[in-house]
Amino acid sequence: MLSRRAFRILLLAFVLLMGAAAGLMRSPYFAVRSVEVVGTRQVKSEEIQALTGIKPGVNIISLRADEVARAVAGHPWIKSIQLIRHLPGRVVLKVEERRPLFLVPYRTSFLEVAGDGVILAVRPDLTGQALPLITGLNIEREVRLGQRLPGEVVQDISRCLQGLPADFLAKVAEIHRDAAGEFTLYTLSGQQILLGRPVDLDRKLALVNGTLAELRAQGQVAATIDVRNGTEAVVRLKR
């Protein structure tokens, strides 16, 4: 148990520390002089600053990373944000944006969706779009930007696309989900990849990737790659 003298010393130290902290919070020396936003392509720097409320004159010591993260949490394009202080008065906001992964028909338009299922934008048509189109997935409810599309089907689609080689992913034009819940990929050149039901996707995608690499090395092109059984790839070559 602390003696009375020790207690008084600790209390005095606490009061002095609190006073010093309050002084730092009011000191013009620690006023923000510049704010730099990095990592953005879709979101303007001015929009980030407006959302976070960080501007010249704000005390840099008073800024909290969790509050900054909450301030941008509802923005569809912002996946994460990092607050970096450079004392005495420079702030860097490092932003990681979501990237669109696929398109889903929605009423008379199309939803642009990120890999985590978040809706990024609504497109009136497919003009200028190079993303895979998901067919056989019906979105009936009203949706909004920033909303995450629910369900295992969306997660399976994301896993499927993200498991493909980047060069091949750029060639995927469509993923169709039929009434039995089986997936089929179609490329821009008309190649067909039969995945079947979204089970053992990692194994099936590994088969697809290995088959594509082997065909590439042999200078051959497949018309169809069937990995529905999950144990081997059945290939029909283009003639």
Phi, psi and omega in degrees: 000136182291141173286165180298322181293316179297320179299318180295321179296315179297319179297317179296318179297319179298315180297319180295319178296317179297321178295319178296318179297318179297323178295318178297322181294334182260350187290127177295343179297329181258024174283139179295129179253331179213146178233124179243130178250125181236154175092005183258144172232320183270331185253134180284148180301321181298326179291321177297314180296321180294320180293318183278337182077011180273120181210164179306137180106335178290141179289125185291331180291331184282347183289139180235132184298321181293324178291322177297317179297318179294326183295331183253003187300330183273357182280126186299325186275344186266113179276317179203161178216140181240131178266122180238121179262135171239096183297144012266342190214023180245132181239134174243128176252109182265113187254137169250116181271152171286154177243137178294140182242325181204170179243144178231129176300138179215106182056244181257015182223197183221138177267133174265121192237140178276173182296333178269011176087001181282134179282121184264324184199162173244122182253134181290334180206187183262010181300126177075008182265134179244013182272152176296141177263130178265120178246152183088004177246114184260125175255104186263328183282161173293134180235166179221161178297140182089347178285145178264123178294126184276168170107152180290334181298315179297318178297320179294320178298315179297315179299320181297309183292318182288345178272356180270151174302144184302321182292327179281324179303322180296344182261355182282122182264328187206145166240122180252133175249116184274182184296336179273000179083017180266146183257139173226130178261142175234133179266170179298332181268003176096004176295147181239129177239116182267111180264336184075206180290149185283059174241148183053040183299321181301316180293318181295318180293326176296321176297316179298312182298316179296319179294317179299318180295318180294317179296320180298318180294331180268358180070028181248158179231133181272141170274322180219137171236119184248113179238027185298329181281348175076001183244335179207159178257124176260120189245134169244119186281153173287141179262000000 
